[in-house]
Amino acid sequence: MAFGFFDRLKEGLKKTRTGIAEKMEKIIKIYPRLSDEFYDELEEVLITSDMGIETTMKIISDIKREAREKKLSDAEAVKDLLKNRLYEILDRNEKGDEGTKSPCVVLVIGVNGVGKTTSIGKLAHVYREKGKKVLLAAADTFRAAAIEQIEEWGKRAGVDVIKHHEGSDPSAVVFDAIQAAKSRKADVLICDTAGRLHNKKNLMNELSKIERVISREYPEAYKEVFLVLDATTGQNALQQAMLFKEAADITGIILTKLDGTAKGGIVVAICSEIGIPVKYIGVGEGIDDLQPFSAKDFVDALFSS
């Protein structure tokens, strides 16, 4: 990862770092020796950073066991144990982005308001920077502004958008986009989808229909399904991931707005409890602020001074 982005990552995780690393330093000063009080305080820090109760309890249990095995008594030593544990959880789920394969179709799903359309534009920019020819499909036809938004992001990213009018059949848009991707020899086709979750049955039917069109019309294409989640919503993002996982075969998470929250621990909870890799994280508003997720860089930025 470029040095410039690591600096942006550090800056983007500033609130979370304050919520975890800096609070941990304060606990270590109050309880320099390992004790039940120290672990209780650390547990609270992790839970309030939105790592979730289940993940937090597992982390604390693992740290206690390792500290006993290594006969550690200084609270300062737990910092490295925590960093290693976080890295293990995140690294276990870290996978490369298969969007680099050609041809590839990327379905992007997520509720309205999480930054889905913005992420699609930024993702198009990421692939273009890799030298890929990218095409966008405006298959969220239910929200009036969705088509206009994706067109605007298409202009910013320098890619064409295949669209129908508002209220059209989303799978028909995807059908036309696939034909265009074939004829224009596009490497990556990114498809926006409707941001609905209130009726899971409709969502599942809609996604199934789109996936059938892709399988029938573009069987040679590699397929990704990216779920966009808003980091600022914390545990609500985790619930969304669980519900969408029931409706779609999600291959990766795009986590937006990490720079706007002190609860970046949600990244750890998602990897630990959902088991779906975080592929990209957003730490800013710029078109180049969506970057591939790296477990090592994330943990390093979280604890760097």
C-alpha positions in Angstrom: 0.0 0.0 0.0 1.3 3.4 -0.9 2.7 5.5 1.9 0.2 8.3 1.1 -2.7 6.0 1.6 -1.4 4.6 4.9 -1.3 8.2 6.2 -4.9 8.7 5.0 -5.8 5.4 6.6 -4.3 6.6 9.9 -6.2 9.8 9.6 -9.4 8.0 8.7 -9.1 5.7 11.7 -8.3 8.6 14.1 -11.7 8.4 15.9 -11.5 4.6 16.2 -7.8 4.8 17.4 -8.9 7.2 20.1 -11.7 4.8 21.0 -9.4 1.7 21.3 -5.7 2.3 21.4 -5.7 5.5 23.4 -8.3 4.2 25.9 -6.2 1.1 26.2 -3.2 3.2 27.1 -5.1 4.9 29.8 -6.3 1.5 31.3 -2.6 0.3 31.3 -1.6 3.4 33.3 -4.4 2.8 35.8 -3.9 -1.0 36.0 -0.2 -1.6 35.1 -0.4 -5.2 36.3 -2.8 -7.8 34.8 -5.9 -8.1 36.9 -9.7 -8.8 36.6 -10.2 -5.0 36.7 -7.9 -4.5 33.8 -9.6 -7.1 31.7 -13.1 -5.7 32.6 -12.0 -2.3 31.4 -10.5 -3.7 28.2 -13.7 -5.6 27.5 -15.7 -2.4 27.8 -13.4 -0.6 25.4 -13.7 -3.3 22.7 -17.5 -3.6 23.1 -18.0 0.2 22.9 -15.8 0.2 19.7 -18.5 -2.1 18.2 -16.5 -5.3 18.1 -19.7 -6.9 19.5 -20.1 -8.9 22.7 -19.5 -12.3 21.1 -16.2 -11.2 19.4 -15.0 -9.3 22.4 -15.5 -12.2 24.8 -13.6 -14.5 22.5 -10.7 -12.0 22.1 -10.5 -11.4 25.9 -10.6 -15.2 26.6 -7.8 -15.8 24.0 -5.7 -13.0 25.5 -6.2 -14.3 29.1 -5.2 -17.8 28.0 -2.1 -16.6 26.1 -1.0 -14.3 29.0 -1.2 -17.2 31.4 0.7 -19.5 29.1 3.5 -16.9 28.7 3.3 -16.1 32.4 2.8 -12.4 31.6 2.0 -10.0 34.4 2.5 -6.5 32.8 -0.6 -5.0 31.2 1.6 -3.4 28.6 2.3 -6.8 27.1 -1.4 -7.3 26.4 -1.2 -4.6 23.7 0.8 -6.9 21.4 -1.5 -9.8 22.2 -4.5 -7.7 21.2 -2.9 -6.5 18.0 -1.9 -10.1 17.0 -5.4 -11.4 17.8 -7.1 -8.6 15.7 -4.7 -9.3 12.9 -5.5 -13.1 13.0 -9.2 -12.4 12.8 -8.9 -10.0 9.9 -6.2 -11.8 8.0 -8.2 -15.1 8.2 -10.9 -13.5 6.1 -8.7 -11.4 3.8 -8.9 -12.4 0.2 -7.8 -10.8 -3.0 -10.3 -8.9 -5.2 -11.4 -11.2 -8.1 -12.6 -8.2 -10.0 -9.1 -8.2 -11.5 -10.2 -11.3 -13.5 -11.7 -10.7 -16.9 -14.5 -10.7 -17.7 -16.0 -10.1 -14.3 -19.5 -9.0 -13.2 -19.8 -7.3 -9.8 -23.2 -7.0 -8.3 -23.4 -4.3 -5.6 -26.1 -4.6 -3.0 -27.0 -2.7 0.2 -29.7 -0.6 1.7 -30.2 3.0 0.7 -28.1 5.6 2.4 -25.0 3.5 3.0 -23.0 5.0 0.2 -23.8 2.2 -2.4 -23.8 4.4 -5.5 -20.8 6.4 -4.3 -18.9 3.1 -3.7 -19.8 1.9 -7.2 -18.2 5.1 -8.7 -15.1 4.8 -6.6 -14.8 1.0 -7.4 -15.0 1.8 -11.1 -12.1 4.3 -10.5 -10.1 1.6 -8.7 -10.5 -0.9 -11.6 -9.7 1.8 -14.2 -6.5 2.6 -12.3 -5.6 -1.0 -12.7 -6.0 -0.6 -16.5 -9.4 -2.3 -16.7 -12.2 -1.3 -19.1 -15.2 -0.8 -16.9 -18.9 -0.5 -17.6 -21.7 0.4 -15.1 -25.3 -0.9 -15.1 -27.9 1.3 -13.5 -30.1 -1.6 -12.3 -31.5 0.3 -9.2 -34.6 1.4 -11.2 -36.8 2.0 -8.2 -35.3 5.1 -6.7 -35.7 8.2 -8.7 -32.3 9.7 -8.1 -30.4 6.4 -8.4 -30.0 6.5 -12.2 -28.9 10.1 -12.2 -26.4 9.5 -9.3 -24.7 6.6 -11.0 -24.5 8.6 -14.3 -22.8 11.4 -12.4 -20.3 8.9 -10.8 -19.8 7.3 -14.2 -18.7 10.7 -15.6 -16.4 11.3 -12.6 -14.8 7.8 -13.0 -14.7 8.1 -16.8 -16.9 5.1 -17.6 -20.1 4.5 -19.6 -23.4 3.7 -17.9 -26.1 1.4 -19.3 -29.5 2.5 -18.2 -33.3 2.3 -18.8 -36.0 4.6 -17.5 -37.1 4.7 -13.9 -39.3 1.7 -12.9 -37.8 -0.6 -15.6 -37.1 -4.3 -14.9 -33.7 -4.4 -13.2 -32.8 -7.7 -14.9 -33.6 -6.2 -18.3 -31.0 -3.5 -17.6 -28.5 -6.1 -16.6 -29.3 -8.1 -19.8 -28.5 -5.0 -21.9 -25.4 -4.2 -19.9 -24.1 -7.7 -20.5 -24.6 -7.4 -24.2 -22.8 -4.0 -24.1 -20.0 -5.4 -22.0 -19.5 -8.2 -24.5 -19.6 -6.0 -27.6 -17.3 -3.4 -26.0 -15.0 -6.0 -24.6 -15.3 -4.6 -21.1 -13.2 -6.3 -18.4 -15.5 -5.4 -15.5 -19.3 -4.8 -15.4 -20.5 -3.3 -12.1 -24.2 -3.5 -11.5 -26.1 -1.3 -9.1 -29.1 -3.0 -7.5 -32.2 -1.7 -5.5 -31.4 -0.8 -1.9 -34.3 -2.6 -0.3 -34.4 -4.9 2.7 -37.8 -4.4 4.2 -39.2 -7.2 2.1 -36.5 -9.9 2.0 -38.6 -12.2 -0.2 -38.8 -9.5 -3.0 -35.1 -8.8 -2.6 -34.2 -12.5 -2.9 -36.5 -12.8 -6.0 -35.0 -9.8 -7.6 -31.4 -10.8 -7.0 -32.2 -14.4 -8.1 -33.6 -13.1 -11.4 -30.6 -10.9 -12.0 -28.2 -13.8 -11.2 -30.1 -16.1 -13.6 -29.7 -13.5 -16.4 -25.9 -13.3 -15.7 -25.6 -17.1 -15.6 -27.5 -17.5 -18.8 -26.0 -14.6 -20.8 -22.5 -14.4 -19.4 -21.5 -17.8 -18.1 -17.9 -17.2 -18.7 -17.8 -14.2 -16.5 -16.4 -14.4 -12.9 -19.0 -13.1 -10.5 -18.6 -11.0 -7.3 -21.4 -9.9 -5.0 -20.3 -6.9 -2.8 -22.4 -5.8 0.1 -22.0 -2.1 1.0 -22.2 -1.3 4.7 -22.0 2.1 6.6 -19.4 1.8 9.4 -21.1 4.6 11.3 -24.2 2.4 11.9 -22.1 -0.1 14.0 -24.1 -3.1 15.1 -26.9 -2.3 12.7 -24.4 -2.9 9.9 -23.8 -6.3 11.3 -27.5 -7.1 11.3 -27.8 -5.9 7.7 -24.9 -8.2 6.8 -26.7 -11.2 8.4 -30.0 -10.5 6.6 -28.3 -9.9 3.2 -26.3 -13.1 3.7 -29.6 -15.0 3.8 -30.7 -13.3 0.5 -27.5 -13.4 -1.5 -24.2 -15.2 -1.9 -22.0 -12.3 -0.8 -18.4 -12.6 -1.7 -17.1 -9.4 -0.1 -17.9 -6.3 2.0 -17.3 -2.7 1.1 -17.3 -0.7 4.4 -17.9 3.0 4.0 -17.4 6.1 6.2 -14.8 4.5 8.5 -13.4 8.1 8.9 -16.7 9.2 10.4 -16.9 6.8 13.3 -15.1 5.9 16.6 -16.6 2.4 16.2 -14.3 1.0 13.5 -14.2 -2.2 15.6 -17.2 -3.2 13.4 -14.7 -4.4 10.9 -13.5 -7.0 13.3 -17.0 -8.1 14.3 -18.0 -8.5 10.6 -15.0 -10.7 9.9 -15.4 -12.7 13.1 -19.1 -13.2 13.2 -20.2 -13.1 9.5 -17.1 -14.7 8.0 -17.3 -12.6 4.8 -14.1 -10.8 3.9 -13.9 -7.0 3.9 -12.7 -6.2 0.4 -12.7 -2.4 0.4 -12.9 0.4 3.0 -13.8 4.0 2.5 -11.9 6.6 4.6 -12.8 9.8 2.9 -15.0 11.6 0.3 -12.6 11.6 -2.6 -12.8 9.3 -5.6 -9.6 7.6 -4.6 -10.5 7.1 -1.0 -11.9 3.6 -1.5 -9.0 1.3 -1.1 -8.4 -2.5 -0.9 -8.6 -3.7 2.7 -5.3 -4.9 4.3 -5.5 -6.6 7.7 -1.9 -5.6 8.5 -2.3 -1.9 7.5 -5.6 -1.7 9.4 -4.2 -2.9 12.7 -0.9 -1.0 12.2 -2.9 2.2 11.6 -5.1 1.6 14.5 -2.2 1.4 17.0 0.3 3.7 15.4 1.0 7.0 17.2 
